[in-house]
Amino acid sequence: MSGDERQDGPLTGLRVVEMGQLLAGPFCAQLLGDLGAEVIKIEAPGVGDAMRQWGQEKPHGKSLWWPVVARNKKSVTCDLREADGQRLARSLIEQADIVVENFRPGSLERWGLGYDVLAERNPRLILARVTGYGQDGPYAPRAGFGSVGEAMGGLRYVSGDPEKPPSRSGISIGDSLAAVFATIGVLAALHARTQTGRGQVVDSAIYEAVLAMMESLLPEWELAGYQRERSGSVLPNVAPSNVYPTGSGELVLIAANQDTVFTRLATVMGRTDLLHDDRYTTHSARGANAADLDKLIADWTARFDADELLDRLHESGVPAGRIYTARDMFNDPHFKAREAIIRVAHPELGDVPMQNVFPKLSATPGRVRSAGPELGEHNDEVFRDVLGLDDDAIARLSERGVI
C-alpha cells in the first residue's frame, strides 16, 4: 500500500478479496473499502461484473452505477472455473484478511475454494457469504435475488397502496440490507479474531436481512392476531406522520406523532384546542383518528408555500421536510456543509458525484480514493506485487484466457 492509503480509515492494513457480482456481495466490499480496506475484486476475464452494464444513462457506454459500487476497488481478472484460476485465487486469499462472495451455495466448494480449504492455508481468514437464503436449509440451493428476499422477508407485503398489489422501493433494498448485515458480521468477526486468532464464516441471507428490519411483525401476528397490511404513506396507529400539501404545490412531510411534538404542532397551527380533544390527546387516540387529524393539518398547511411552512415548523421544533429528489440534494446547504455528496475523478466521465463515506468517524474517517476501475486494470499490480508472478507467467495465463 502507498503512504496515502495508510491514512484512509480504520480498516487500513486489511486486505479484502471480493468474488461475485451485482450488488449484495459487492456492496459489502464497497463498505469495507470505504473504511480503508484494500479491496481486490476478482472478475471473469472479458466479461466482468454485470454491474458494469447496469444503471441509467451511460455516457461513453459507461454505467453510472459502477463508479459507485466499485469505488475504492482494484480489479483483476481470473477465471475461477479453471484450475489455474483457482490456484491464483487461493494464492491471493492466502494473503487476505477477508473474502466476500455471493455465489450460490456450493460454488466455492466445487472450485476447491471452500472455507475448510482456505482456512487450512489461512486460519485467520474471515469469509463473508451473501446469498438469497443462507448456506443451509431446504432453500439454500435456490437462486436468490434481492426482490425475492424482500418478498419472503415480509417487506413487499407491507409496502405500497392498500388498494394495489405489493409495491417495491425504487432501490435494491434487500441486496443492500444483506450487504450491510454482512459488513456488521465481518467487523464482529474481526474483533473475535483478536481474541481467538482465528477467522470464521459470516452467513448473510437476503431474506433474513429483510426480516431483521420487520420490527414487531412476528409477535403482533402470533400474540395479538394482528396482520400488518399495506398502508400507503402512513404507518397504522401513528399520527400525525404523513405528507401534506402546500400552497406552492410542493409536498411536505411532517412527523409529529410524539405527544410533546404534537403539542408544538398544535401550537404553531393555532389549534391548542386539539390538545384538549379526546380524539387527539394521546398517541393511541391520534392513531385511531388519523384520517380526521390529517385533514385538519392539510387544510392548515395548504395556506402556506413550502418555504414559509417549513420555517414555521422548524422554528417550533416540529420535524418536517420536503420530499427530496437528486436535484434537491445537490442544492441543499446542509448536504454541502456535511459533504454528504462528493465528486470523484473518472478518466472518461469526468467528476462523478456520489454519496460520501458513511458513517463519519472523528479520528479515522474513511475516504473515497477512486471510482470503479476498468476491467483488469490492476492485473499487473496485483499479480506482480502481491503474488510475485513474472512477465512470462502473466503472459501465459493471459494467452490461455485464465486472466
VOGU-3710 file (C-alpha; in Angstrom, 3 decimals, decimal comma):
1> msgderqdgp> 0,000/0,000/0,000  1,094/3,565/-0,595  1,695/6,049/2,181  -1,604/7,772/1,402  -3,581/4,536/1,675  -2,304/4,046/5,213  -4,278/7,100/6,278  -7,610/6,159/4,791  -9,731/4,764/7,592  -9,975/2,336/10,499
11> ltglrvvemg> -9,696/-0,762/8,284  -6,432/0,375/6,699  -3,997/-2,546/6,510  -6,704/-5,146/5,898  -6,942/-6,884/2,540  -10,310/-7,960/1,127  -10,763/-10,281/-1,844  -14,173/-9,822/-3,456  -15,713/-12,552/-5,602  -19,178/-12,405/-7,109
21> qllagpfcaq> -21,166/-9,737/-8,880  -24,171/-7,435/-8,907  -24,931/-5,841/-5,564  -25,257/-7,866/-2,357  -21,632/-9,011/-2,092  -20,017/-6,056/-3,868  -21,808/-3,502/-1,687  -20,381/-5,211/1,412  -16,886/-4,941/-0,083  -17,563/-1,311/-1,027
31> llgdlgaevi> -18,379/-0,503/2,591  -15,185/-2,194/3,778  -13,198/-0,297/1,153  -14,825/2,983/2,167  -13,419/2,429/5,657  -9,898/1,911/4,376  -9,531/-1,766/3,487  -7,686/-2,697/0,295  -10,280/-4,431/-1,860  -9,162/-6,673/-4,732
41> kieapgvgda> -12,125/-7,625/-6,891  -11,876/-10,819/-8,959  -13,861/-10,659/-12,213  -14,365/-13,040/-15,104  -11,942/-12,295/-17,986  -13,502/-10,376/-20,866  -16,872/-10,057/-19,132  -16,557/-8,677/-15,639  -19,277/-7,860/-13,181  -22,714/-7,357/-14,756
51> mrqwgqekph> -22,952/-4,141/-12,721  -20,624/-2,613/-15,299  -23,673/-2,539/-17,601  -26,451/-1,711/-15,130  -27,978/1,668/-14,333  -29,468/4,521/-16,288  -27,902/6,742/-18,985  -24,458/5,574/-19,935  -22,285/8,372/-21,348  -19,378/6,865/-23,286
61> gkslwwpvva> -21,051/3,480/-22,819  -20,269/3,556/-19,109  -22,636/2,551/-16,317  -23,229/5,324/-13,809  -23,778/2,746/-11,051  -20,372/1,102/-11,484  -18,243/4,082/-10,346  -20,110/3,986/-7,018  -20,437/0,288/-6,146  -16,888/-0,478/-7,341
71> rnkksvtcdl> -15,234/2,565/-5,795  -12,047/2,002/-3,784  -11,528/-1,376/-5,501  -8,794/-2,919/-7,609  -9,966/-5,099/-10,493  -8,178/-8,274/-11,515  -9,417/-10,864/-13,983  -9,339/-14,543/-13,095  -11,406/-17,468/-14,380  -12,488/-19,271/-11,229
81> readgqrlar> -13,779/-22,201/-13,285  -10,253/-23,043/-14,455  -7,781/-24,933/-12,250  -5,080/-22,308/-12,777  -7,554/-19,572/-11,939  -8,498/-21,375/-8,748  -4,827/-21,667/-7,814  -4,371/-17,937/-8,377  -7,385/-17,187/-6,179  -6,118/-19,460/-3,410
91> slieqadivv> -2,712/-17,772/-3,512  -4,324/-14,348/-3,277  -6,660/-15,415/-0,473  -3,698/-16,763/1,498  -2,628/-13,149/1,885  -6,092/-11,746/2,606  -7,935/-10,990/5,815  -11,441/-11,161/4,377  -13,159/-12,774/1,403  -16,592/-11,559/0,293
101> enfrpgsler> -18,590/-13,738/-2,097  -22,196/-14,008/-3,238  -22,273/-17,108/-5,416  -24,916/-19,768/-4,952  -24,009/-22,066/-2,015  -21,662/-24,842/-3,091  -19,968/-22,868/-5,862  -16,793/-22,152/-3,904  -16,612/-25,771/-2,797  -16,841/-27,017/-6,401
111> wglgydvlae> -13,916/-24,771/-7,294  -11,768/-26,006/-4,424  -12,287/-22,727/-2,563  -14,417/-23,917/0,349  -13,730/-22,435/3,754  -12,104/-25,627/5,021  -9,539/-25,435/2,217  -8,984/-21,701/2,547  -8,744/-21,725/6,356  -6,218/-24,537/6,314
121> rnprlilarv> -3,839/-22,217/4,479  -5,039/-19,039/6,189  -6,663/-19,779/9,580  -7,236/-16,066/10,269  -9,428/-15,704/7,183  -12,956/-14,320/7,505  -15,311/-15,457/4,740  -18,466/-13,387/4,225  -21,072/-15,307/2,212  -24,071/-13,330/0,976
131> tgygqdgpya> -26,903/-15,324/-0,625  -30,654/-15,320/-1,021  -31,421/-17,979/1,573  -28,223/-18,666/3,512  -25,749/-21,538/3,434  -28,090/-24,243/4,754  -31,763/-25,135/4,936  -34,025/-26,536/2,195  -33,980/-23,336/0,104  -30,210/-22,804/0,195
141> pragfgsvge> -29,582/-24,212/-3,306  -32,126/-21,904/-4,920  -31,139/-18,869/-6,944  -31,902/-15,831/-4,828  -32,353/-12,218/-5,889  -32,950/-9,243/-3,633  -36,523/-8,797/-4,827  -37,420/-12,339/-3,747  -35,745/-11,803/-0,391  -37,792/-8,647/0,081
151> amgglryvsg> -40,950/-10,633/-0,635  -40,140/-13,554/1,660  -38,716/-11,340/4,402  -42,052/-9,524/4,680  -41,183/-6,116/3,266  -43,084/-6,310/-0,010  -46,378/-7,294/1,630  -46,485/-4,129/3,742  -45,214/-1,766/1,021  -47,445/0,353/-1,175
161> dpekppsrsg> -51,064/1,367/-1,582  -53,543/-0,903/0,232  -55,759/-0,931/-2,876  -52,962/-2,212/-5,127  -50,609/-5,213/-5,254  -47,466/-5,097/-3,098  -45,025/-2,465/-4,241  -41,257/-2,096/-4,125  -38,970/0,758/-3,260  -37,053/2,358/-6,098
171> isigdslaav> -33,767/0,881/-4,884  -32,420/-2,655/-4,330  -33,031/-2,518/-0,610  -32,919/-6,298/0,016  -29,464/-6,681/-1,503  -28,202/-3,617/0,324  -29,529/-4,762/3,686  -27,851/-8,164/3,289  -24,605/-6,359/2,456  -24,867/-4,091/5,492
181> fatigvlaal> -25,503/-7,048/7,801  -22,616/-8,928/6,183  -20,397/-5,921/6,930  -21,520/-5,908/10,556  -20,729/-9,620/10,716  -17,265/-9,079/9,257  -16,483/-6,346/11,777  -17,692/-8,575/14,621  -15,578/-11,464/13,294  -12,542/-9,176/13,128
191> hartqtgrgq> -12,978/-8,363/16,804  -13,422/-12,041/17,673  -10,228/-12,801/15,741  -8,251/-10,513/18,037  -9,262/-12,801/20,905  -9,098/-16,228/19,238  -6,570/-15,714/16,460  -8,913/-17,447/14,037  -11,372/-16,327/11,403  -14,856/-17,673/10,716
201> vvdsaiyeav> -17,708/-17,686/8,213  -20,244/-14,836/8,125  -23,534/-16,127/6,651  -25,807/-13,285/5,469  -29,085/-14,231/3,765  -31,126/-11,585/1,981  -34,490/-12,746/3,304  -33,160/-12,743/6,893  -31,640/-9,283/6,486  -35,073/-8,023/5,435
211> lammesllpe> -36,775/-9,973/8,217  -34,455/-8,326/10,741  -35,991/-4,955/9,817  -39,611/-6,011/10,271  -39,969/-4,589/13,768  -42,731/-6,319/15,801  -44,423/-8,003/12,845  -43,950/-11,556/14,225  -45,195/-11,154/17,816  -48,049/-8,969/16,559
221> welagyqrer> -49,280/-11,898/14,493  -48,774/-14,716/16,987  -49,587/-12,967/20,250  -52,135/-10,368/19,138  -53,583/-11,881/15,960  -52,707/-8,691/14,089  -51,508/-8,789/10,491  -49,736/-5,680/9,244  -51,123/-4,549/5,894  -50,110/-2,031/3,257
231> sgsvlpnvap> -50,879/1,447/4,499  -49,618/3,791/1,798  -47,864/6,890/3,100  -48,581/6,281/6,789  -47,934/3,723/9,478  -51,040/2,308/11,184  -51,817/3,935/14,530  -49,028/6,516/14,143  -50,317/10,065/13,609  -49,707/12,677/12,544
241> snvyptgsge> -46,924/11,442/10,303  -47,714/11,987/6,648  -47,157/14,177/3,607  -49,229/17,318/3,371  -49,988/19,837/0,578  -48,708/23,408/0,401  -49,876/26,485/-1,403  -46,878/26,270/-3,736  -47,831/22,780/-4,880  -44,976/21,009/-3,082
251> lvliaanqdt> -45,482/18,211/-0,582  -44,029/18,463/2,899  -43,614/15,582/5,296  -44,496/16,311/8,918  -43,743/13,822/11,692  -45,394/14,953/14,935  -46,776/11,768/16,447  -44,954/12,017/19,785  -47,013/13,772/22,485  -44,589/16,663/23,051
261> vftrlatvmg> -44,084/17,216/19,348  -47,810/17,159/18,659  -48,169/19,849/21,297  -45,710/22,006/19,338  -47,563/21,359/16,083  -50,954/22,211/17,555  -49,468/25,410/18,978  -47,910/26,600/15,712  -51,198/25,777/13,962  -53,045/27,976/16,452
271> rtdllhddry> -55,116/24,938/17,409  -54,271/24,343/21,069  -57,882/23,266/21,440  -56,814/19,964/19,866  -54,743/19,263/22,960  -57,958/19,004/24,984  -59,904/16,984/22,416  -60,167/13,341/23,498  -59,636/12,270/19,868  -56,096/13,696/19,851
281> tthsargana> -54,802/13,845/23,423  -52,859/10,556/23,322  -50,739/8,663/20,814  -53,339/5,887/20,583  -56,212/8,331/20,153  -54,428/10,197/17,366  -53,706/6,901/15,637  -57,353/5,881/15,801  -58,438/9,236/14,354  -55,597/9,723/11,899
291> adldkliadw> -57,761/10,480/8,863  -59,606/13,340/10,563  -56,395/14,719/12,027  -54,609/14,584/8,656  -57,434/16,581/7,074  -57,151/19,284/9,740  -53,413/19,540/9,211  -53,701/19,516/5,411  -56,208/22,374/5,492  -53,681/24,373/7,526
301> tarfdadell> -50,530/23,529/5,514  -52,267/24,431/2,226  -52,410/28,055/3,378  -48,613/28,486/3,083  -45,993/27,989/0,446  -43,450/25,293/1,284  -40,692/27,653/2,435  -42,884/29,584/4,848  -44,476/26,410/6,174  -41,118/24,784/6,844
311> drlhesgvpa> -39,777/27,916/8,508  -42,740/27,927/10,888  -42,386/24,220/11,667  -38,628/24,318/12,187  -38,846/27,365/14,454  -41,400/25,472/16,532  -39,304/22,314/16,783  -41,582/20,182/14,625  -39,734/17,623/12,424  -40,571/18,333/8,793
321> griytardmf> -39,005/18,349/5,359  -39,516/18,244/1,633  -39,648/15,017/-0,344  -36,215/15,265/-1,939  -35,111/14,287/-5,409  -31,473/14,225/-6,516  -31,791/17,863/-7,661  -32,848/18,915/-4,164  -29,896/17,087/-2,623  -27,400/18,881/-4,859
331> ndphfkarea> -28,877/22,265/-3,892  -29,259/21,692/-0,168  -26,845/23,696/2,053  -26,839/21,029/4,778  -25,743/18,346/2,312  -22,961/20,723/1,219  -21,877/21,616/4,738  -21,536/17,953/5,740  -20,047/16,934/2,362  -22,713/14,255/2,006
341> iirvahpelg> -22,125/14,362/-1,769  -18,608/14,291/-3,169  -17,128/14,258/-6,663  -14,649/11,588/-7,706  -12,444/11,834/-10,777  -13,126/9,381/-13,613  -10,977/9,176/-16,765  -13,956/9,306/-19,151  -16,913/10,617/-17,155  -15,060/13,484/-15,521
351> dvpmqnvfpk> -16,020/14,237/-11,938  -18,658/11,717/-10,868  -20,921/12,834/-7,998  -21,722/10,176/-5,418  -22,643/9,801/-1,779  -19,749/10,200/0,642  -18,426/7,588/3,054  -20,788/6,997/5,946  -20,799/6,816/8,930  -18,339/9,574/9,769
361> lsatpgrvrs> -15,540/8,706/12,211  -13,903/11,556/14,114  -10,362/10,159/14,330  -10,032/7,702/11,433  -12,559/8,689/8,751  -12,826/6,717/5,540  -12,357/8,243/2,109  -13,281/7,579/-1,500  -9,898/7,095/-3,137  -11,030/6,104/-6,625
371> agpelgehnd> -14,096/5,441/-8,754  -14,862/1,962/-10,081  -11,903/0,564/-12,075  -11,631/-0,726/-15,624  -11,823/-4,489/-16,056  -8,461/-5,998/-15,137  -6,946/-2,586/-14,525  -4,839/-3,899/-11,636  -3,764/-7,251/-13,060  -0,101/-6,339/-13,285
381> evfrdvlgld> -0,010/-4,622/-9,899  -1,662/-7,495/-8,035  -0,186/-10,464/-9,876  3,336/-8,999/-9,782  3,464/-7,196/-6,462  1,169/-9,402/-4,372  1,680/-12,842/-5,929  5,182/-12,320/-7,301  4,444/-13,577/-10,835  6,928/-12,658/-13,545
391> ddaiarlser> 6,231/-11,413/-17,065  6,307/-14,876/-18,625  3,868/-16,352/-16,117  1,427/-13,461/-16,565  1,706/-13,697/-20,359  0,981/-17,447/-20,335  -2,074/-17,017/-18,103  -3,345/-14,218/-20,343  -2,836/-16,189/-23,552  -4,861/-19,089/-22,144
401> gvi> -7,697/-16,780/-21,024  -7,185/-17,555/-17,320  -6,714/-13,843/-16,594
//
